[in-house]
Amino acid sequence: MKASVIGLGRVGFEFEFEKNRIPPASHWGCYCSLTEKVAEIAVCDVDESKLAKLHNSWGKFTDYHDMLTKFEPNVVSICTPTPTHTEIACAVAECPSVKAILLEKPVAQSLQEADTIIDTCKKNNVLLTVNYTRRWAKLYANIRDSISDKQPTLMVGSHPGPLLRTGTHMIDLFNWMTEYHLFRGNNDFDNEVSVQAFGNPVMADYMKGKGDDFNISGCVNYGDEGVQAILLAKPTPYLLFELDILCKTERIRVTDNGDRFDLYHSRKSKRYAGIRELEHTQMRRNTGDYESLLLRAVRETVERAEHKLKGELAPHSSCSGMDARRALQIALALHKSACETCGRVYLKDIPKDYIVVSH
């Protein structure tokens, strides 16, 4: 198996040298660690000083077209800025040797760009995975399985970053947690799901005409009778990523940036007649599961490429291009709502060329 990384920025390469991160912490490091599956690795970046830092790569390129032609990779990670995703991903998908792509989030800046990437991969029979890393976390997977038969009623997610760059991580979790109920029936995602940003006319006046990636809070309505999710985005001087899920008979809280899980069950109140209250019944730390989530994503992508090379049916991706498109669609709708005095916006009303610039 031959692998390549295009873009040697933070997640592509530089995270490997942050001493407190769980190694391997970059796409390059993950491919290097999969020695039983990956025989050769090539890297590509326009910055030659980054290429000079790499000593155990089989090829170093400043032009990805040159890399695709000369190295002929089977699996490619694309870790370049979002505005370049469409051009690079389509060129990679059209390379005959490529069987699978791992694309950094967000998938694109507009639905038009996302559809171009997804359609090009499908046309060339190339498997596409998008790196929303929490889909490879056992804790979140266990929560998702545990609520599969318990319709969530409300989800609240807090994060500190811009809407597309970090907010789509939380939006993707919202979608993933409701997937059992939302996507496995007759639900029409575009027509039923709507959003409404939180803010005021001053905010709308400031944002109008600007396509930049802002911190935006808002509400996602998965149908008028479905789940409601609240996205809270506010810059903080510390890392914050927390999820709260309320079901009819229990509450699940994920805190400490995914390391702590608390479960509450509905019980008859000992204080008030005819009232039920939540009782804390379980607390669990995310101990024993410290394998790099990025490594799991890279390994899955490599294994899917192996199946393609053997002419076998590849397993489904943990996060497909369509999964990433749904997260992008909700983010774009929230941005549009914030620019339109925070009115309600249905996903079906988002123009395909509505773009938010995210780096």
C-alpha positions in Angstrom: 0.0 0.0 0.0 1.3 3.4 -1.0 0.0 6.5 1.0 0.5 10.2 0.6 -0.2 13.3 2.7 -1.0 16.6 0.9 -0.5 19.5 3.2 2.0 19.5 6.1 0.3 21.9 8.4 -0.8 21.1 12.0 -2.9 18.0 11.5 -0.9 16.9 8.4 2.5 16.9 10.2 3.2 19.4 12.9 1.0 17.9 15.7 3.5 15.0 15.7 5.9 17.2 17.7 3.6 18.5 20.4 4.9 16.4 23.3 1.6 16.0 25.2 -0.5 14.7 22.3 -1.2 11.0 22.0 1.1 9.7 19.2 0.7 9.3 16.3 -0.9 12.7 16.2 -0.7 13.7 12.5 -1.7 12.1 9.2 2.0 11.6 8.4 2.7 10.0 11.8 -0.3 7.6 11.4 0.8 6.3 8.1 4.3 5.9 9.4 3.0 3.8 12.3 1.0 1.4 10.0 4.1 -0.4 8.8 2.2 -3.7 8.4 -0.1 -2.0 5.9 1.7 1.0 4.4 5.0 0.2 2.6 5.7 3.7 1.0 4.8 7.2 2.0 5.0 10.4 0.0 4.4 14.0 1.2 3.5 17.2 -0.6 3.6 20.8 0.4 4.4 24.1 -1.3 6.7 25.0 1.7 10.0 23.3 1.0 11.2 24.0 4.6 8.5 21.6 5.9 9.6 18.9 3.4 13.2 19.3 4.6 12.1 18.2 8.1 11.0 14.8 6.9 13.6 12.0 6.6 11.6 8.8 6.2 9.4 9.6 3.3 9.8 7.9 -0.1 8.9 11.0 -2.0 8.8 14.7 -1.4 6.9 17.0 -3.8 5.9 20.6 -4.0 3.2 20.0 -6.6 0.5 17.4 -6.0 -0.1 16.8 -9.7 3.6 15.8 -9.9 3.2 13.6 -6.8 0.1 11.8 -8.2 1.8 11.1 -11.5 5.2 10.0 -10.2 4.3 8.3 -6.9 0.9 6.8 -7.8 -0.5 6.6 -4.3 -3.4 4.2 -3.3 -4.6 6.3 -0.3 -4.3 10.0 0.1 -4.9 12.4 3.1 -5.8 15.9 2.1 -4.9 18.3 4.9 -4.8 21.6 3.0 -6.9 24.8 3.8 -10.6 24.4 3.0 -10.6 26.7 0.0 -8.3 24.3 -1.8 -10.3 21.1 -1.1 -12.4 21.0 -4.2 -9.6 21.4 -6.7 -7.2 19.0 -4.9 -9.8 16.3 -3.9 -11.1 16.1 -7.5 -7.6 15.8 -9.0 -6.8 13.1 -6.5 -10.0 11.2 -7.2 -9.2 11.2 -10.9 -5.8 9.6 -10.4 -6.2 6.0 -11.5 -4.1 4.6 -8.6 -6.1 6.2 -5.8 -8.7 4.0 -4.1 -9.5 6.1 -0.9 -9.3 9.6 0.3 -9.2 10.9 3.9 -10.2 14.6 3.7 -9.9 17.0 6.6 -13.1 18.9 7.7 -15.0 20.8 6.8 -15.6 19.0 3.5 -15.9 22.3 1.6 -17.1 25.9 1.8 -20.4 25.5 -0.1 -22.8 22.7 -1.0 -21.8 23.1 -4.6 -18.2 22.4 -3.8 -19.1 19.5 -1.5 -21.3 18.0 -4.3 -18.5 18.3 -6.8 -16.1 16.4 -4.5 -18.6 13.7 -3.7 -19.7 13.3 -7.3 -16.1 13.1 -8.6 -15.2 10.5 -6.0 -18.3 8.4 -6.9 -17.7 8.8 -10.6 -14.1 7.5 -10.2 -15.1 4.8 -7.7 -12.9 6.3 -5.0 -13.9 5.9 -1.3 -14.2 9.2 0.6 -13.9 9.7 4.3 -14.0 13.0 6.2 -12.1 13.4 9.4 -14.7 14.2 12.1 -12.5 12.4 14.6 -15.1 11.9 17.4 -16.8 9.3 15.3 -13.9 7.0 16.1 -14.2 7.6 19.9 -15.6 4.6 21.7 -17.3 6.8 24.3 -19.4 8.6 21.8 -20.1 5.4 19.9 -21.3 3.7 23.1 -23.6 6.7 23.8 -25.0 6.6 20.3 -25.8 2.9 20.6 -27.3 3.3 24.1 -29.8 5.9 22.9 -30.7 4.1 19.7 -34.1 3.0 21.2 -34.5 6.2 23.3 -35.6 9.1 21.3 -33.5 12.1 22.4 -35.5 15.3 22.9 -32.8 17.9 23.4 -29.1 18.1 22.8 -26.9 21.0 23.9 -23.3 21.3 22.7 -20.7 23.9 23.7 -17.5 24.7 21.8 -15.2 27.8 21.5 -14.5 28.1 17.8 -15.7 29.3 14.5 -18.8 27.7 12.9 -17.3 25.7 10.1 -13.9 25.0 11.5 -14.9 23.7 14.9 -18.7 24.1 15.1 -19.2 21.4 12.5 -17.6 18.9 14.9 -20.5 19.4 17.2 -23.1 19.6 14.4 -21.8 16.3 13.1 -22.2 14.8 16.6 -25.8 16.1 16.7 -26.5 14.4 13.3 -24.8 11.2 14.3 -26.6 10.9 17.6 -30.0 11.4 15.9 -29.1 9.2 12.9 -31.0 6.1 14.2 -34.2 8.2 14.3 -33.7 10.7 11.5 -32.2 8.9 8.6 -33.7 5.4 8.9 -37.3 6.3 8.0 -39.2 8.5 5.7 -37.7 11.7 7.1 -36.7 14.3 4.5 -33.6 16.0 5.8 -33.7 19.0 3.6 -37.4 19.8 4.0 -37.8 18.9 7.7 -34.6 20.3 9.3 -34.5 24.0 10.0 -32.2 26.3 12.0 -32.2 29.6 13.8 -29.2 31.5 14.9 -29.1 33.4 18.2 -28.1 37.1 18.0 -29.5 40.5 17.3 -29.9 43.0 14.4 -26.5 44.6 15.2 -24.9 41.2 14.7 -26.8 40.7 11.4 -25.8 44.1 10.1 -22.1 43.3 10.9 -22.2 40.0 9.2 -24.3 40.9 6.1 -22.3 40.6 3.0 -19.4 38.9 4.7 -18.7 35.2 4.0 -16.3 34.7 6.8 -16.4 31.9 9.4 -17.8 33.4 12.6 -18.6 32.1 16.0 -22.3 31.5 15.8 -24.7 30.0 18.3 -28.1 28.7 17.3 -30.8 26.0 17.4 -31.2 23.1 15.0 -34.8 21.7 14.7 -34.8 18.1 13.4 -38.5 18.4 12.3 -41.2 20.2 14.3 -41.9 17.1 16.4 -38.3 15.9 16.4 -35.1 16.5 18.3 -33.9 20.0 19.1 -30.2 20.7 19.3 -28.7 23.9 20.7 -25.2 24.9 19.6 -23.4 27.3 21.9 -20.3 28.9 20.5 -18.2 31.5 22.4 -14.5 32.1 22.3 -12.8 31.0 25.6 -9.2 31.1 26.8 -9.4 27.3 27.3 -10.4 24.2 25.4 -14.1 23.4 25.8 -16.1 20.7 24.0 -19.1 19.4 26.0 -22.3 17.6 25.0 -25.5 17.2 27.0 -28.2 14.8 25.7 -31.7 14.6 27.3 -34.0 11.6 26.6 -37.4 11.0 28.1 -36.1 8.9 31.0 -32.4 9.8 31.3 -29.7 12.4 30.8 -26.2 11.9 29.4 -23.4 14.5 29.9 -20.0 14.4 28.3 -17.5 16.8 29.8 -13.7 17.2 30.2 -13.5 17.4 26.4 -14.8 13.8 26.0 -13.0 12.2 28.9 -15.9 12.1 31.4 -19.3 10.5 31.0 -22.2 11.1 33.6 -25.5 9.3 33.4 -28.7 10.4 35.2 -32.0 8.5 35.4 -35.5 9.8 36.1 -36.7 8.8 39.5 -39.8 9.6 41.6 -38.9 12.7 43.6 -38.3 12.2 47.4 -39.1 15.8 47.9 -42.1 16.8 45.8 -45.4 14.9 45.2 -46.1 14.0 41.6 -42.7 15.1 40.4 -39.8 13.1 38.9 -36.2 14.3 39.3 -32.9 13.2 37.8 -30.6 11.1 39.9 -26.9 10.7 39.2 -26.4 6.9 38.6 -23.1 6.5 36.9 -19.8 8.4 36.3 -17.1 6.9 34.0 -13.7 8.2 32.9 -12.5 7.5 29.4 -9.7 5.3 30.8 -8.1 2.6 28.7 -9.1 4.2 25.4 -6.2 6.5 24.6 -5.3 5.3 21.1 -5.2 8.2 18.7 -8.6 8.8 17.1 -6.8 10.0 14.0 -4.9 6.8 13.8 -8.3 4.9 13.8 -9.5 7.1 11.0 -6.3 6.6 9.0 -6.3 2.9 9.6 -10.0 2.6 8.5 -9.2 4.5 5.3 -6.2 2.3 4.5 -8.2 -0.9 5.2 -11.0 0.3 2.9 -8.4 1.0 0.2 -7.1 -2.5 0.7 -10.6 -4.0 0.0 -10.8 -1.9 -3.2 -7.4 -3.0 -4.4 -8.5 -6.7 -3.9 -11.7 -6.0 -5.8 -13.8 -6.6 -2.6 -16.7 -4.7 -1.2 -15.3 -2.1 1.2 -16.9 -1.5 4.6 -19.0 1.7 5.1 -17.1 4.8 6.2 -17.5 6.0 9.8 -17.9 9.5 8.3 -18.8 9.6 4.6 -18.8 12.6 2.3 -22.6 12.7 2.7 -22.3 12.8 6.5 -19.9 15.7 6.2 -22.2 17.4 3.7 -25.1 17.3 6.2 -22.9 19.0 8.9 -21.8 21.6 6.4 -25.4 22.2 5.3 -26.6 23.0 8.8 -23.6 25.2 9.4 -24.3 27.2 6.2 -27.9 27.5 7.2 -26.9 28.9 10.7 -24.6 31.4 9.0 -27.4 32.5 6.6 -29.8 32.9 9.6 -27.3 35.0 11.4 -26.9 37.2 8.4 -30.7 37.6 8.0 -31.7 39.0 11.5 -31.6 35.5 12.9 -34.8 34.2 11.2 -35.7 30.6 10.7 -34.0 28.9 7.7 -34.8 25.5 6.2 -32.0 23.5 4.8 -33.9 23.3 1.5 -33.5 27.0 1.1 -29.7 27.2 1.2 -28.4 28.1 -2.3 -25.8 25.6 -3.6 -23.4 28.5 -4.1 -23.8 30.0 -0.7 -20.2 30.1 0.6 -18.5 30.6 3.9 -14.8 31.1 3.8 -13.1 28.8 6.3 -9.3 28.2 6.7 
